[in-house]
Amino acid sequence: MDLLELRKEIDKIDDKIIPLLLQRMDISKKVAEYKVERGIPVLNEQREKEILEDVAKKCGEQGDTVKTVFSATMDASRALQHKIIGGGKELRESINKALEEKLELSQISESIACAGVEGAYASMAASEIFPNAEIKYYKQFEDVFKAVNDGSVSMGVIPVENSTAGSVHEVYDCIVKYRFYVVGACDLKVEHCLCTKKDTDSGEIKTVYSHPQGLSQCDIFLKEKGYIGTNYSNTAAAAKYVSESSDNSIAAICSVEAAKKYGLKIVERNIQNIKLNKTRFLVISKKLVIEKNADKISLIFSLPHTTGSLYRVLGRFSMAGLNLTKIESRPLESSDFSYYFYIDLMGSVQDEKTLDLLCALSSELPEFSFLGNFREIMR
């Protein structure tokens, strides 16, 4: 047979499979009704395992392939049952409550925390998101989380990733630790400058201070110039340190705003490796806030330590038509090679299918945290 004839044979087989799949889904509805009446949970891991092992045995050398198809079918059936049963009731209620409140970040006038000092990139992001709020400054990233936790501030602004240097793992570890809601975000264009005191000659520079991310984003420039990069808590704090030092052999990598704030001379601008350099900042809060135009969702979850568990969960997002934009793994404390997964995806909890999926996963997974549904400001 030629290719066209082979495809026709496949079409005939598909025509036979489709009614059987629909029949299976109809029976899944009846299973859900049975479980509702008797208070039985949707997920029965042992039964699923037994079915998949049996499928693999029956299909011989194609066992693993066909088992994957059956896994997806089971996931779809389970999603349908969760919708009927109304799984994830607690999560659904908290999300609906946040939607009803209709809060907007731009209207908040309470204190906001960020790391560093005035002139830091986080400060610029905070001012963009919260034009009416007072900004309080803290030395370390975790200090921002602690301030939110103890109520010293209502929310915090923290950097999570850079388009050049990648993720800020220290911050992701804090996100996993504290499990605050993510209620907003800002993508900020980062233009790094080499700055010195006004009486310093560029030929005197030997050591350059900045945050490790700033040094990483400018490492090509530093190597070309032969400068020694030295870690500092924050780019703006490094600028402040240089301005107060009597040492003319040091410089800072910081923003134009920080240079102006601390009276430094800009020796060279735009020194980052990639000219279109951006840092992404998140807004953390103990209170769930969902703005009306929210279109990005963040989650944290852990998975059973079994073959294909991550693949199956990611397949559920694909099944719901949701696009993942980031996945980050962080090790579980006191565990050998087991991980939490942090993911971002495009979507809105106001979409029924999306909310149903999140509620289903919250009922099924060993650990699941809905971090928030928010909108991202591009600056």
C-alpha positions as CSV (number, residue, x, y, z in Angstrom):
1,M,0.0,0.0,0.0
2,D,1.1,3.6,-0.7
3,L,1.1,6.3,2.0
4,L,-2.4,7.5,1.1
5,E,-3.8,4.0,1.5
6,L,-2.0,3.6,4.8
7,R,-3.4,6.8,6.1
8,K,-6.9,5.7,5.1
9,E,-6.5,2.6,7.2
10,I,-5.4,4.7,10.2
11,D,-8.5,6.9,9.7
12,K,-10.7,3.8,9.7
13,I,-9.2,2.6,13.0
14,D,-9.6,6.1,14.5
15,D,-13.2,6.1,13.6
16,K,-13.6,2.9,15.6
17,I,-11.6,4.2,18.6
18,I,-13.5,7.5,19.0
19,P,-16.9,6.1,19.9
20,L,-15.2,3.8,22.4
21,L,-13.4,6.7,24.0
22,L,-16.7,8.7,24.2
23,Q,-18.4,5.6,25.8
24,R,-15.5,5.4,28.3
25,M,-16.0,9.1,29.3
26,D,-19.7,8.6,29.7
27,I,-19.0,5.7,32.1
28,S,-16.5,8.0,33.9
29,K,-19.4,10.4,34.6
30,K,-21.3,7.5,36.2
31,V,-18.2,6.6,38.3
32,A,-18.0,10.2,39.5
33,E,-21.7,10.1,40.6
34,Y,-21.1,6.9,42.4
35,K,-18.1,8.3,44.2
36,V,-20.0,11.5,45.2
37,E,-22.8,9.4,46.8
38,R,-20.2,7.4,48.8
39,G,-17.6,10.0,49.5
40,I,-14.9,8.1,47.6
41,P,-11.8,10.1,46.3
42,V,-11.3,10.5,42.6
43,L,-7.7,9.2,42.5
44,N,-7.1,5.5,43.1
45,E,-3.4,5.2,42.5
46,Q,-3.2,1.5,43.0
47,R,-6.0,0.7,40.5
48,E,-4.4,3.0,37.9
49,K,-1.0,1.3,38.4
50,E,-2.5,-2.2,38.0
51,I,-4.4,-1.2,34.8
52,L,-1.3,0.3,33.3
53,E,0.9,-2.7,34.2
54,D,-1.8,-5.0,32.6
55,V,-1.9,-2.9,29.4
56,A,1.9,-3.0,29.1
57,K,1.9,-6.8,29.4
58,K,-0.9,-7.3,26.9
59,C,0.8,-5.0,24.3
60,G,4.2,-6.7,24.3
61,E,7.0,-4.6,22.7
62,Q,4.5,-1.7,22.2
63,G,3.6,-1.9,25.9
64,D,5.3,1.4,27.0
65,T,3.9,3.3,24.1
66,V,0.3,2.1,24.6
67,K,0.6,2.6,28.3
68,T,1.3,6.3,27.6
69,V,-1.9,6.6,25.6
70,F,-3.9,4.9,28.4
71,S,-2.3,7.2,31.0
72,A,-3.5,10.3,29.1
73,T,-7.0,8.7,28.8
74,M,-7.1,8.1,32.6
75,D,-6.0,11.7,33.2
76,A,-8.8,13.0,31.0
77,S,-11.3,10.8,32.8
78,R,-10.1,11.9,36.2
79,A,-10.3,15.6,35.2
80,L,-14.0,15.0,34.2
81,Q,-14.7,13.3,37.5
82,H,-13.2,16.2,39.5
83,K,-15.4,18.6,37.6
84,I,-18.5,16.7,38.5
85,I,-17.5,16.1,42.1
86,G,-16.3,19.7,42.6
87,G,-12.8,18.9,43.7
88,G,-10.5,21.6,45.2
89,K,-13.4,23.3,47.1
90,E,-11.1,25.3,49.4
91,L,-9.0,26.6,46.5
92,R,-12.1,27.5,44.5
93,E,-13.6,29.5,47.4
94,S,-10.4,31.5,48.0
95,I,-10.0,32.3,44.4
96,N,-13.6,33.4,44.0
97,K,-13.3,35.6,47.2
98,A,-10.2,37.4,45.7
99,L,-12.1,37.9,42.4
100,E,-15.0,39.5,44.2
101,E,-12.8,42.0,46.1
102,K,-11.6,43.5,42.8
103,L,-8.4,45.1,44.2
104,E,-5.9,46.9,42.1
105,L,-2.2,47.1,43.0
106,S,-1.8,50.6,41.6
107,Q,-4.3,51.9,44.3
108,I,-2.4,50.5,47.2
109,S,-0.9,53.1,49.5
110,E,0.5,50.9,52.3
111,S,4.2,50.3,52.7
112,I,6.0,48.0,50.2
113,A,9.3,46.2,50.7
114,C,12.2,45.7,48.4
115,A,15.9,44.7,48.8
116,G,18.7,47.2,48.5
117,V,18.6,51.0,48.8
118,E,17.0,53.8,46.9
119,G,18.0,53.6,43.3
120,A,18.0,49.8,43.1
121,Y,16.3,48.2,40.2
122,A,13.8,46.6,42.6
123,S,13.0,50.2,43.8
124,M,12.3,51.2,40.2
125,A,10.0,48.2,39.7
126,A,8.2,48.9,43.0
127,S,7.6,52.5,42.0
128,E,6.2,51.3,38.6
129,I,3.8,48.9,40.2
130,F,2.9,50.9,43.3
131,P,2.9,54.6,42.4
132,N,1.1,55.6,45.6
133,A,3.0,53.5,48.1
134,E,5.9,54.1,50.5
135,I,8.9,51.9,49.8
136,K,10.9,50.4,52.6
137,Y,14.4,49.0,52.0
138,Y,15.9,45.8,53.3
139,K,19.4,44.4,53.0
140,Q,18.7,40.8,51.9
141,F,16.0,39.1,49.7
142,E,14.8,37.0,52.6
143,D,14.5,40.1,54.7
144,V,11.8,41.2,52.3
145,F,9.9,37.9,52.9
146,K,10.3,38.3,56.6
147,A,8.9,41.9,56.5
148,V,5.9,40.7,54.6
149,N,5.5,37.7,57.0
150,D,5.6,39.8,60.2
151,G,3.3,42.5,58.8
152,S,5.9,45.3,58.7
153,V,4.8,45.9,55.0
154,S,1.8,44.8,53.0
155,M,3.7,43.4,50.1
156,G,7.2,42.9,48.7
157,V,9.0,43.3,45.3
158,I,11.7,40.7,44.6
159,P,13.7,39.8,41.4
160,V,13.3,36.2,40.2
161,E,15.1,36.0,36.9
162,N,17.2,37.9,34.4
163,S,17.2,37.4,30.6
164,T,21.0,37.1,30.6
165,A,22.0,35.5,34.0
166,G,18.9,33.4,34.5
167,S,17.0,32.5,37.7
168,V,17.8,34.0,41.1
169,H,17.8,30.7,43.0
170,E,17.9,32.3,46.4
171,V,14.6,34.0,45.8
172,Y,12.9,30.8,44.4
173,D,14.0,29.0,47.6
174,C,12.3,31.7,49.6
175,I,9.2,31.4,47.5
176,V,9.1,27.7,48.2
177,K,9.8,28.3,51.9
178,Y,7.2,31.0,52.6
179,R,4.5,30.2,50.0
180,F,3.3,33.7,49.8
181,Y,0.9,34.7,46.9
182,V,2.3,36.2,43.8
183,V,0.0,39.1,43.0
184,G,1.9,41.1,40.4
185,A,5.0,41.3,38.2
186,C,7.1,43.7,36.3
187,D,9.6,43.2,33.5
188,L,12.2,46.0,33.8
189,K,14.8,46.9,31.2
190,V,18.2,46.8,32.9
191,E,20.9,49.1,31.7
192,H,24.1,48.6,33.7
193,C,26.7,51.4,34.1
194,L,30.3,51.4,35.3
195,C,30.4,54.2,37.9
196,T,33.1,55.8,40.1
197,K,33.5,58.7,42.4
198,K,33.8,62.0,40.5
199,D,37.5,62.4,41.3
200,T,38.5,58.9,40.1
201,D,40.3,58.3,36.8
202,S,39.2,55.3,34.9
203,G,42.8,54.1,34.8
204,E,42.8,53.7,38.5
205,I,39.9,51.1,38.6
206,K,40.9,47.6,39.8
207,T,37.9,46.2,41.6
208,V,34.2,46.5,40.7
209,Y,31.4,45.9,43.2
210,S,27.9,44.8,42.4
211,H,25.3,42.2,43.1
212,P,26.3,38.7,41.7
213,Q,23.6,38.9,39.1
214,G,24.9,42.3,37.9
215,L,28.5,41.0,37.7
216,S,27.3,38.0,35.8
217,Q,25.4,40.1,33.3
218,C,28.5,42.2,32.7
219,D,31.2,39.5,32.9
220,I,32.4,40.0,29.3
221,F,33.0,43.7,29.9
222,L,34.8,42.9,33.2
223,K,37.1,40.4,31.5
224,E,37.9,42.7,28.6
225,K,38.9,45.5,31.1
226,G,40.7,43.2,33.4
227,Y,38.6,44.3,36.4
228,I,38.1,42.1,39.5
229,G,34.4,41.6,40.2
230,T,33.4,41.5,43.9
231,N,30.0,40.5,45.2
232,Y,27.9,43.1,47.0
233,S,24.4,42.8,48.4
234,N,22.7,45.0,45.8
235,T,23.7,47.2,42.8
236,A,22.5,50.4,44.4
237,A,24.1,49.5,47.7
238,A,27.3,49.0,45.8
239,A,27.0,52.5,44.4
240,K,26.4,53.9,47.8
241,Y,29.5,52.0,49.2
242,V,31.7,53.4,46.4
243,S,30.4,56.9,47.0
244,E,31.3,56.7,50.7
245,S,34.7,55.0,50.2
246,S,38.1,56.8,50.1
247,D,39.5,54.1,47.8
248,N,39.8,55.4,44.2
249,S,40.6,51.9,42.8
250,I,37.0,50.7,43.2
251,A,33.9,51.2,41.0
252,A,30.3,49.9,41.0
253,I,28.0,48.4,38.4
254,C,24.6,50.0,38.9
255,S,21.7,51.9,37.3
256,V,21.8,55.5,36.0
257,E,19.3,56.3,38.8
258,A,21.6,54.9,41.5
259,A,24.6,56.8,40.0
260,K,22.7,60.1,40.2
261,K,21.4,59.3,43.6
262,Y,24.8,58.7,45.1
263,G,26.7,61.3,43.1
264,L,28.8,59.0,41.0
265,K,30.4,59.6,37.7
266,I,29.2,57.3,34.8
267,V,32.4,56.0,33.2
268,E,30.6,53.8,30.6
269,R,27.0,53.0,30.0
270,N,25.1,49.9,28.7
271,I,28.0,47.5,29.6
272,Q,25.8,44.3,30.0
273,N,26.6,41.3,27.8
274,I,23.2,41.6,26.0
275,K,21.8,45.0,25.2
276,L,18.2,43.9,25.5
277,N,18.7,42.9,29.2
278,K,15.6,42.5,31.4
279,T,15.0,41.5,35.0
280,R,11.6,40.1,36.1
281,F,10.3,41.2,39.5
282,L,7.4,39.6,41.4
283,V,5.1,41.1,44.0
284,I,4.6,38.8,47.0
285,S,1.7,39.1,49.5
286,K,0.2,37.1,52.3
287,K,-3.2,38.1,50.9
288,L,-4.5,36.8,47.6
289,V,-5.2,39.6,45.2
290,I,-6.3,38.9,41.6
291,E,-6.5,42.0,39.3
292,K,-9.1,42.0,36.6
293,N,-6.7,41.6,33.7
294,A,-4.6,38.9,35.3
295,D,-3.3,36.5,32.6
296,K,-0.4,34.6,34.2
297,I,-0.5,31.9,36.9
298,S,2.2,30.6,39.2
299,L,2.1,27.2,41.0
300,I,4.3,25.1,43.2
301,F,3.8,21.3,43.5
302,S,5.6,18.1,44.3
303,L,5.1,14.8,42.5
304,P,5.1,11.1,43.3
305,H,8.5,9.7,42.8
306,T,7.4,7.5,39.9
307,T,8.3,7.2,36.2
308,G,6.5,9.8,34.0
309,S,4.8,11.7,36.8
310,L,6.0,15.1,35.6
311,Y,5.2,14.2,32.0
312,R,1.6,13.4,33.0
313,V,1.0,16.5,35.0
314,L,2.4,18.7,32.2
315,G,0.2,16.9,29.8
316,R,-2.8,18.0,31.8
317,F,-1.9,21.7,31.1
318,S,-1.6,20.9,27.4
319,M,-5.0,19.1,27.5
320,A,-6.5,22.3,28.9
321,G,-4.8,24.4,26.2
322,L,-2.5,26.2,28.6
323,N,1.0,27.4,27.6
324,L,3.8,27.0,30.2
325,T,6.3,29.9,30.2
326,K,8.6,28.7,32.9
327,I,9.5,25.6,35.0
328,E,12.0,25.7,37.8
329,S,12.9,22.8,40.1
330,R,14.1,23.2,43.7
331,P,15.2,20.4,46.0
332,L,13.0,19.3,48.9
333,E,14.6,19.7,52.3
334,S,15.7,16.5,53.9
335,S,15.1,14.5,50.7
336,D,17.4,12.7,48.4
337,F,16.9,14.0,44.8
338,S,13.2,14.9,45.1
339,Y,12.0,18.3,44.0
340,Y,9.4,21.0,44.2
341,F,8.4,22.3,40.8
342,Y,7.6,26.0,40.3
343,I,5.8,26.8,37.1
344,D,4.4,29.8,35.3
345,L,1.7,29.5,32.7
346,M,-0.5,31.8,30.6
347,G,-4.1,31.7,31.8
348,S,-6.8,33.1,33.9
349,V,-8.7,31.5,36.8
350,Q,-11.8,33.2,35.4
351,D,-11.7,30.6,32.7
352,E,-13.7,27.6,33.9
353,K,-11.5,25.0,32.4
354,T,-8.4,26.4,33.9
355,L,-9.9,26.7,37.4
356,D,-11.2,23.1,37.1
357,L,-7.7,21.9,36.3
358,L,-6.1,23.8,39.2
359,C,-8.7,22.5,41.6
360,A,-8.2,18.9,40.4
361,L,-4.4,19.1,40.8
362,S,-4.8,20.6,44.3
363,S,-6.8,17.4,45.2
364,E,-4.5,14.9,43.6
365,L,-0.9,16.0,44.0
366,P,1.1,15.2,47.2
367,E,1.7,18.9,47.7
368,F,0.2,21.8,45.7
369,S,0.2,25.6,46.2
370,F,-1.6,28.0,44.0
371,L,0.6,31.1,44.2
372,G,-1.5,33.5,42.2
373,N,-3.0,34.8,39.0
374,F,-1.5,38.2,38.1
375,R,-0.7,40.5,35.3
376,E,2.8,41.5,34.2
377,I,3.9,45.1,33.5
378,M,6.4,45.6,30.8
379,R,8.7,48.6,31.2
